[in-house]
């Protein structure tokens, strides 16, 4: 019985920490979007760097088996370059960070279209994804400050809603067995 109470207490403490983190993150994104995007660029840069390395290695391994293996390598290298820029120069400003991400998204869409059309990909979704990605990348490139604020509002709102949901769970924690 005492062990069950200790487990409940540990879960409750964990949930309270998550609530504080979610609400703090949400408020930070809503109050100071530019600074949060700059800070967030470190995390995005690290993710792109890791993904780019994995994609480049996979592209190199499959170049002989897949006809568009070189494009996979090029996409991986592009991810590595953008990741390094975001890691080492996050203070370029939130708008420039958004423009870099917009260019990255746009180039990814162009690669999707190129692969789908050059190699007569039967997956029609690749063409659709490519066009949508190009439009999204273009919007970000030509409206970076709007994108910074929109990005921050979305992340802030989702974090706040998540924090409120966790509060709801905490208040109903002991009611259901």
C-alpha positions in Angstrom: 0.0 0.0 0.0 2.8 2.4 0.9 4.6 1.6 -2.3 1.5 2.4 -4.4 1.3 5.8 -2.6 4.9 6.5 -3.3 4.3 5.7 -7.0 1.3 8.0 -7.1 3.3 10.8 -5.4 6.1 10.4 -8.0 3.7 10.5 -10.9 2.1 13.6 -9.4 5.4 15.4 -9.0 6.4 14.5 -12.5 3.0 15.9 -13.8 3.5 19.1 -11.9 7.0 19.6 -13.3 5.6 19.0 -16.8 2.8 21.5 -16.2 5.3 24.1 -15.1 7.5 23.4 -18.1 4.6 23.5 -20.6 3.1 26.7 -19.3 6.5 28.4 -19.0 7.5 27.4 -22.5 4.1 28.5 -23.8 4.3 31.9 -22.1 7.8 32.4 -23.2 6.9 31.8 -26.9 3.9 34.1 -26.6 5.7 36.9 -24.7 9.0 37.0 -26.5 8.8 35.2 -29.8 12.0 36.4 -31.4 14.2 35.3 -28.6 12.5 32.0 -28.3 12.9 31.3 -32.0 16.6 32.1 -31.8 17.0 29.8 -28.8 14.9 27.1 -30.5 17.2 27.3 -33.6 19.9 25.5 -31.6 17.5 22.5 -31.2 16.4 22.6 -34.8 20.1 22.9 -35.9 21.1 19.8 -33.9 18.1 17.8 -35.3 18.9 18.8 -38.8 22.6 18.0 -38.4 21.8 14.5 -37.0 19.2 13.8 -39.7 21.5 15.1 -42.4 24.3 12.8 -41.3 22.0 9.8 -41.2 20.5 10.7 -44.6 23.9 11.3 -46.2 25.2 7.9 -45.0 22.0 6.1 -46.2 22.2 7.9 -49.5 25.9 6.9 -50.0 25.0 3.3 -49.1 22.1 3.1 -51.5 23.5 5.1 -54.5 24.0 2.0 -56.5 20.6 0.4 -55.7 18.4 3.5 -55.9 18.5 5.7 -59.0 18.1 8.9 -57.0 20.7 8.1 -54.3 22.8 11.1 -55.2 19.8 13.4 -54.6 19.4 11.8 -51.1 23.1 12.5 -50.4 22.6 16.1 -51.6 19.6 16.6 -49.4 21.5 15.2 -46.5 24.4 17.6 -47.1 21.9 20.5 -47.3 20.5 19.4 -44.0 24.0 19.3 -42.5 24.8 22.8 -43.8 21.6 24.4 -42.5 21.9 22.6 -39.2 25.5 23.9 -38.7 24.4 27.4 -39.6 21.6 27.3 -37.1 23.9 25.9 -34.4 26.8 28.2 -34.9 25.0 31.4 -35.8 21.6 31.3 -34.0 21.9 35.1 -33.3 21.5 35.9 -37.0 18.1 37.0 -36.0 14.7 35.3 -36.0 13.8 36.6 -39.4 17.0 35.2 -41.0 16.5 31.9 -39.2 13.0 31.7 -40.7 14.4 32.6 -44.2 17.0 29.9 -43.9 14.3 27.4 -42.8 12.1 28.6 -45.7 14.9 28.1 -48.2 15.5 24.6 -46.8 11.8 23.7 -47.0 11.5 25.1 -50.5 14.6 23.2 -51.7 13.2 20.0 -50.1 9.9 20.5 -52.1 11.9 21.0 -55.3 13.8 17.8 -54.7 10.5 16.0 -54.1 9.2 17.3 -57.5 12.4 16.4 -59.2 12.4 12.9 -57.9 8.8 12.3 -58.7 9.0 13.7 -62.3 12.4 12.6 -63.4 12.0 9.0 -62.3 8.3 8.8 -63.1 7.3 8.1 -59.5 4.0 6.4 -59.4 3.3 7.9 -56.0 1.2 11.0 -57.0 1.4 12.2 -53.4 5.1 13.1 -53.9 4.1 15.7 -56.4 1.4 17.1 -54.1 3.8 17.2 -51.2 6.4 18.9 -53.3 4.1 21.7 -54.4 2.7 22.2 -50.9 6.3 22.3 -49.5 7.4 24.8 -52.1 4.4 27.1 -51.3 5.1 26.8 -47.6 8.8 27.6 -48.1 8.0 30.6 -50.3 5.5 31.9 -47.7 8.2 31.6 -45.0 10.9 33.3 -47.2 8.7 36.3 -48.1 7.0 36.7 -44.8 9.7 35.9 -42.1 8.4 38.2 -39.4 4.9 37.0 -39.8 6.2 33.4 -39.7 8.2 34.1 -36.5 5.1 35.4 -34.8 2.9 32.6 -36.2 5.4 29.9 -35.2 5.7 31.4 -31.7 1.9 31.7 -31.3 1.3 28.1 -32.4 4.0 26.6 -30.1 3.0 28.9 -27.3 -0.7 28.0 -27.6 0.0 24.3 -27.9 2.2 24.4 -24.8 -0.3 26.3 -22.8 -3.1 23.9 -23.8 -0.9 21.0 -22.9 -0.2 22.5 -19.5 -3.9 23.1 -18.9 -4.6 19.5 -19.9 -2.0 18.3 -17.5 -3.5 20.4 -14.7 -6.8 18.8 -15.5 -5.2 15.4 -15.1 -3.6 16.4 -11.8 -6.9 17.6 -10.3 -8.5 14.3 -11.4 -5.5 12.2 -10.4 -6.9 10.6 -7.2 -10.6 10.4 -8.3 -10.3 7.4 -10.6 -8.8 4.1 -9.4 
